[in-house]
């Protein structure tokens, strides 16, 4: 009997060591406190009104790859919007990291601050309007934050930062 227990103990230790060798190099991924974790990224709803450029600059203070949030799919959009609306009393539009890039004074294309591929959009009715040919920054708006609007970059909004894990 004692020999069986010793063998089981040795096999258990041996199995644990093998399992540990497979896990070597893996890390637990977690976001800073009060940040939203979704698909290996962290999102923070910042409740300080800033213009779009100042909001982007503030997001960059969280790390080299931190920017205003790029939203690349409907799933990501719904998850972030629902997390924010469930936790906060939304007071108005929220900046995201989409902006209209200009070249030689002409509007060329939409671009994300983190250089993510541009594809998914969810414009609100009549948007983008580019009022007075001067609305180059994008905000989420509406009770559920599920619509986007192009706005003047000097408008002051709350905003969402995004960092990769």
C-alpha positions in Angstrom: 0.0 0.0 0.0 2.6 2.6 0.9 4.4 2.0 -2.4 1.2 2.8 -4.3 0.8 6.1 -2.6 4.4 7.0 -3.3 4.1 6.1 -6.9 0.9 8.2 -7.3 2.6 11.1 -5.6 5.6 10.9 -7.9 3.4 10.6 -11.0 1.3 13.6 -9.8 4.5 15.7 -9.4 5.8 14.6 -12.7 2.5 15.5 -14.4 2.5 18.9 -12.8 6.1 19.6 -14.0 5.2 18.6 -17.5 2.1 20.8 -17.5 4.2 23.7 -16.2 6.7 23.3 -19.0 3.8 23.7 -21.5 2.6 26.9 -19.8 6.1 28.4 -19.6 6.0 31.8 -21.3 2.2 32.3 -21.0 1.0 35.2 -19.1 -2.3 36.2 -17.5 -3.7 39.1 -19.5 -5.6 41.6 -17.5 -6.5 45.3 -17.9 -5.9 48.1 -15.4 -8.7 48.5 -12.8 -11.9 50.0 -14.3 -10.9 49.3 -17.9 -13.0 47.1 -20.2 -11.3 43.9 -21.4 -12.3 42.7 -24.8 -10.4 40.5 -27.4 -7.0 41.2 -25.9 -7.5 44.9 -25.7 -8.3 47.2 -22.8 -10.7 50.2 -23.1 -11.1 53.2 -20.8 -14.0 55.6 -20.9 -12.4 59.0 -20.0 -14.8 61.4 -18.3 -12.9 64.6 -19.0 -14.1 66.7 -21.9 -11.3 67.3 -24.4 -11.0 68.2 -28.1 -10.1 65.3 -30.3 -6.3 66.0 -30.5 -6.0 66.5 -26.8 -8.0 63.3 -26.2 -5.6 61.4 -28.5 -2.6 62.9 -26.7 -4.0 61.8 -23.3 -4.7 58.3 -24.5 -1.0 58.0 -25.7 0.1 58.6 -22.1 -1.1 55.1 -21.2 1.6 53.5 -23.4 3.4 53.4 -26.7 0.5 51.6 -28.5 -2.4 53.4 -26.7 -4.7 55.6 -28.8 -8.3 56.7 -29.0 -10.2 53.5 -29.6 -10.4 51.9 -33.0 -13.7 50.0 -33.4 -13.2 47.3 -36.0 -16.4 45.2 -35.9 -20.0 45.3 -34.9 -19.2 42.9 -32.1 -16.5 45.2 -30.7 -18.8 48.2 -31.1 -21.7 46.6 -29.3 -19.5 45.3 -26.4 -17.8 48.6 -25.8 -21.0 50.7 -26.2 -23.0 48.4 -23.9 -20.3 48.3 -21.2 -20.1 52.1 -21.1 -23.9 52.7 -21.2 -24.4 50.1 -18.4 -21.8 51.7 -16.1 -22.1 55.4 -16.8 -24.8 58.1 -17.3 -23.9 59.2 -20.8 -23.9 63.0 -21.2 -23.1 63.4 -24.9 -21.0 62.1 -27.8 -17.8 60.2 -27.2 -14.6 60.5 -29.3 -13.2 57.5 -31.0 -10.0 57.2 -33.0 -11.4 57.6 -36.5 -10.4 60.7 -38.4 -10.5 62.0 -42.0 -6.9 62.2 -43.4 -6.1 65.1 -45.6 -3.6 65.2 -48.4 -2.7 68.4 -50.3 -5.7 70.1 -48.5 -8.2 67.6 -49.8 -10.1 64.9 -47.8 -8.6 61.6 -48.8 -9.7 58.8 -46.6 -10.8 57.7 -43.1 -8.0 56.4 -40.9 -7.6 55.0 -37.3 -5.1 56.6 -34.9 -3.6 53.1 -34.3 -3.3 52.5 -38.0 -5.8 49.6 -37.9 -7.4 48.6 -41.1 -10.4 50.7 -41.9 -13.5 48.7 -42.8 -16.3 48.7 -40.3 -18.3 51.9 -39.8 -21.7 52.6 -38.3 -22.7 56.1 -39.4 -25.9 57.6 -38.0 -28.6 58.8 -40.4 -27.2 61.5 -42.7 -23.6 61.0 -41.7 -20.9 61.6 -42.4 -22.0 65.1 -43.3 -18.7 67.0 -43.3 -20.5 70.2 -42.5 -18.6 73.2 -43.9 -16.0 70.8 -45.2 -14.5 70.8 -41.8 -15.7 67.8 -39.8 -12.8 65.4 -39.7 -13.1 63.6 -36.3 -15.5 60.9 -35.3 -17.7 60.4 -32.3 -20.1 57.8 -31.1 -23.5 59.2 -30.1 -27.0 58.3 -29.1 -28.6 56.7 -26.1 -26.9 53.4 -26.9 -23.8 54.9 -28.5 -24.4 52.8 -31.6 -24.2 55.7 -34.2 -21.2 57.6 -35.5 -21.0 61.2 -36.5 -18.2 63.3 -38.0 -17.7 66.4 -36.0 -15.4 69.4 -35.7 -12.1 68.2 -34.0 -12.1 71.2 -31.7 -15.4 70.1 -30.0 -14.9 68.9 -26.5 -16.2 65.4 -25.7 -15.5 62.5 -23.3 -13.5 59.8 -25.1 -12.4 56.1 -25.2 -8.8 55.0 -25.0 -7.7 51.6 -26.2 -4.5 49.6 -25.4 -3.5 46.2 -26.6 -2.6 43.5 -24.0 
